[in-house]
Amino acid sequence: MLDIRVIRDNPTAVQDRLKVRGGDHWKLVDDVLACDESRRAAETAKQELQASRKRISKDIGMLKGKGEDTSPIEAEVRAINEQIASLDAEADISSARQSELLLNIPNLTHDACPVGRDEAANPVVREWGAKPSLHEPKDHVELALKHGLINWDDGIRTAGSGFVVYRGKGAKLERALINFLLDTQASNGYEEVNVPHLVKRECMEGTGQLPKFEDDMYGTDADEAGVNNLFLAPTAEVPVTNLYRDTILTESDLPIKMVAYTPCFRREAGSAGRDNKGIIRMHQFDKVELVQIVHPDQGFEVLEQLTAHAESILQKLGLHYRTIELCTGDIGFSSAKTYDIEVWAPGHGKYLEVSSCSCFGDYQARRMKLRFKDHEGKNRFPYTLNGSGTALPRLYVALLEQCQQLDGSIRIPDVLVPYFGSEVI
């Protein structure tokens, strides 16, 4: 969440920074300040009453020592206690409301983030490789059905639409890709972690999935009020980053680099009308995620490195891709700066996002109460970053479509052969 001191010191600047995102989140700033003023006023009044109570309590002791009646003063103390209790309740209400508002305000975008309304304003930063020269390329659905790699009917039979079953060489290719991704990122210095696939509500709030995106999540373990307390992880970002929730690190602990494979679960509630062909958009999919926790001075420099680590996967596989930077109107809720990596899918004739690499500044760390003690002994918030390294379905799509041969077979990239066990499907 945003630092309340930044909002308090320069609310107009914060509102201007939020306006470039589009929407009306900037209007919440005035409500936050009103809650902040109410809370601080209640706390100031409480401190004054506590000071009065302390003085009066001393008088009671003196009067009792003289044998005088203290009942009027004691009644005054009881009245002060009631006022203090009332002010505590008032401050708690204002504080809770302020926290709720702050959870609903997105991060401030980086000063250098390109300004734009939507994805049409996202500039291409670089491209790698060349589009394969294919005559009438088949899409991944036709290729998968031809070779018996994926069964859509099995997925619908067992879980409904938006789910698939990988079979035979199709399942083996998925497993080969996962192991290749993990090994590659481990060689880039990331510690492999294996995390739960269910996460607490506070973990989802910590990384910014809640409260804004709850309709897109699979919630469970609802309480009497119908509030979900556990969620199927929508991405490994949530459990991995939250491994350090409510923790104070030392400066020497940084940077922390982790990689994890998890299945990911999303309702895709807002995806109506979008490209849902094949396995491009599913309710359950596999992903390998990169997470870093770094010193604030290094955050945006590390973003460049993390993005390069994600790109290295496509380079090793020999797949043509491009990297774009997200503009202010398209960037994610919690992110300050984001690069999307889009791989070419010739069967579809378009680029597909296969990785999103972001620096969140201290936005997530504040929500998670994650801090580190610097060399002066001061508690500070680190910067968090993550990136898909990569998402499997679209990588799978691109591999099938870019590596298809004239006879309908699929060439397995050289680096993947040791994992898959053969050079061709």
C-alpha positions, 0 to 999 in steps of 0.5 A: 500500500502507499505510505500515508506520510507521502499522501499526507505531505503531498496529496495533490501529487499523489492524485496526479500520479494516480490519474495517469492510470485512468479510473477514479482511484485518485478520489479515494485520497481525500477519504484517506486524509479525512480518516487520517485527520479523524484518527489523529484528532482522536488520538491527540484528544486521548493523550490529553485526557490521559495526561489529565487523568494522571494529574487527577490520580495524583491528587486523589492519593494526596487527598486520601492521605489527608483523610478527605473525601475523594469521591467527586474526583474519582467520579471525574476519573471514571468520566475521563475513562469513558471518554478515553474508551469512546475515543479509542473506538473512534480511532479504531473505526477511522484506522480500519476505514483508512486501512481499507481505503489504502488497500483499494488504492493502486501503486504509483507508477514509476516516473519513467513509465510511458503514459497511455490509456490502454495496451495500444500505448505499450511501446516495444522495447526489443525483439529477439529472433525472427518469425519462423517461415511457415506456409499455412501454419497449423495452430496448437489445437490441431497439432495437439489433437493430431499427436494426442497431446491434449484432451479437451473432452477429458478436462470438461468431463472431470472439471468443466470448461477451462480445464484440459488433460495432457496425455502421453507425450503431451504430459511428458512435454509439460513436465519436461518444460517445468523441469527445464524452467526450474533448472534454468532459473536455479542456474541464474541464482534462484533458490527453488522453493516448493510452497502450498497451493492454498494461501490465506486471505492476508497473503492475497491482500499482501501481494495485492490480489485482494480486495480488488480481484476477489471475483477472479479467485477461487475462495474456500473456507468461508466464515459465517459472514461468507468471507473466504479465508483460504484461496487456491493460489492464482500464482506462485507470487502469492505464497512465495513472496509471503514467505517473508510476511511480517518479518524483519530481515537484516540488510545482509539477507538481501537480495533474496531470489526464489523460484517456484513451480505451482499450478495456478487457479483463476476464474477468469471472470472478466475474460468473456469475449477474449481469446479462449481458444485451446489452452491460451486462457484456462482456469488451471495452468502451470507456471514457474515464478521468479520472486526477488526481495531487494534493497530499495536502491536496487529495485528497478535495476534488478527488474532489468536483470529479472526480465532478462532471466525470463527472456533467456528461456525463450532464447534457449528454446529458440522462440521468437518473442518481443518485450514491451513496457506497459503504459500507465493505463495498462499496468497492474494494480500493484506494480510500479513498472512492468515488462511483458514478454510476448512470444510469437504464435504463428498458428494464431498469427499473433503474439501471446503474453508468456511472462510479466515482470514487475517491480512493486517498489515497497508497495507489497512490503508495506501490505505484508509488513515485511521490513529489513534493518539497515546498517544504521539499525533503522527498519525499512521496507525492501522492494519486491519483484516478480516475473513469470519464468514462464507461464506454461500454456502459452509457452507450450502453444508457441513451442508447438506452433513455432517448431512444427514441420512441413510433415506435421511433426514437432521438432523438440528444441535442443536444450529440451531434448535431455528432458523430453527424451527424443528430438521430435514428436 
